[in-house]
Amino acid sequence: MDLYKAIQDLYAEKEKLERVIASLEKLQRAAGLRIPPAPGSGKLRGRKPMSPEDRQEVSERMKKQWAGGDDFAGQVAEARSRLSARPDSAERKL
């Protein structure tokens, strides 16, 4: 079997599967059931997870900012330097 024929057969099978999936989803909708999203249909959304230490650090910075801290920019720079000095920071840059 040549490569072109194999590709054509796969496309035909794909179309058949799409028709079967569509008809099953139609039956599912008629039954009033929720259709789950297709696997791999998109990226995960939202923020990346934050460690408790990072969350506490952000909380302290924001409290100082809201309280009218004098040198907020300096505090941010200091926090960034502390984060970059952590041993696992080299792994993050990779």
C-alpha positions as CSV (number, residue, x, y, z in Angstrom):
1,M,0.0,0.0,0.0
2,D,1.5,3.3,-0.9
3,L,1.6,6.3,1.4
4,Y,-1.0,8.3,-0.5
5,K,-3.6,5.5,-0.3
6,A,-2.9,5.1,3.5
7,I,-3.5,8.8,4.1
8,Q,-6.7,8.7,2.1
9,D,-8.0,5.7,4.1
10,L,-7.2,7.5,7.3
11,Y,-9.1,10.6,6.2
12,A,-12.1,8.5,5.3
13,E,-12.0,6.8,8.7
14,K,-11.6,10.2,10.4
15,E,-14.7,11.5,8.6
16,K,-16.7,8.4,9.6
17,L,-15.7,8.8,13.2
18,E,-16.6,12.4,13.2
19,R,-20.1,11.6,11.9
20,V,-20.5,8.9,14.6
21,I,-19.4,11.3,17.3
22,A,-21.7,14.0,16.1
23,S,-24.7,11.6,16.1
24,L,-23.8,10.4,19.6
25,E,-23.6,13.9,20.9
26,K,-26.9,14.7,19.3
27,L,-28.4,11.7,21.2
28,Q,-26.8,12.9,24.4
29,R,-28.2,16.4,24.0
30,A,-31.6,15.0,23.3
31,A,-31.4,13.1,26.6
32,G,-30.4,16.3,28.4
33,L,-26.9,15.3,29.4
34,R,-24.0,17.6,29.4
35,I,-21.3,17.1,26.7
36,P,-17.8,17.2,28.2
37,P,-15.2,19.2,26.2
38,A,-13.1,17.3,23.8
39,P,-9.7,16.2,25.2
40,G,-6.9,18.5,24.2
41,S,-9.4,21.1,23.0
42,G,-7.5,24.0,24.6
43,K,-4.9,25.1,27.1
44,L,-5.6,25.3,30.8
45,R,-6.6,28.7,31.7
46,G,-6.0,30.8,34.8
47,R,-3.0,31.5,36.9
48,K,-0.2,29.2,37.7
49,P,-0.1,27.7,41.2
50,M,1.7,29.7,43.9
51,S,3.6,28.2,46.8
52,P,2.5,29.2,50.3
53,E,5.8,31.1,50.8
54,D,5.2,33.1,47.6
55,R,1.6,33.8,48.5
56,Q,2.7,35.1,52.0
57,E,5.3,37.3,50.3
58,V,2.8,38.8,47.9
59,S,0.4,39.4,50.8
60,E,3.0,41.3,52.8
61,R,3.9,43.4,49.7
62,M,0.3,44.3,49.0
63,K,-0.4,45.2,52.6
64,K,2.5,47.6,52.6
65,Q,1.4,49.1,49.3
66,W,-2.2,49.6,50.5
67,A,-0.9,51.1,53.7
68,G,1.0,53.7,51.7
69,G,4.5,52.3,52.1
70,D,7.2,54.8,51.2
71,D,9.4,52.7,49.1
72,F,7.2,50.1,47.4
73,A,9.4,49.9,44.3
74,G,12.4,49.1,46.5
75,Q,10.5,46.4,48.3
76,V,9.6,44.8,45.0
77,A,13.2,44.9,43.8
78,E,14.3,43.4,47.2
79,A,11.7,40.6,46.9
80,R,12.8,39.8,43.3
81,S,16.4,39.6,44.4
82,R,15.5,37.2,47.2
83,L,13.6,35.0,44.8
84,S,16.4,35.0,42.3
85,A,18.8,34.0,45.1
86,R,16.8,30.9,45.9
87,P,18.5,27.6,45.0
88,D,15.7,26.5,42.7
89,S,15.8,29.7,40.6
90,A,18.3,28.2,38.2
91,E,15.8,25.5,37.3
92,R,13.1,28.1,36.5
93,K,15.3,29.9,34.0
94,L,15.7,26.7,32.0
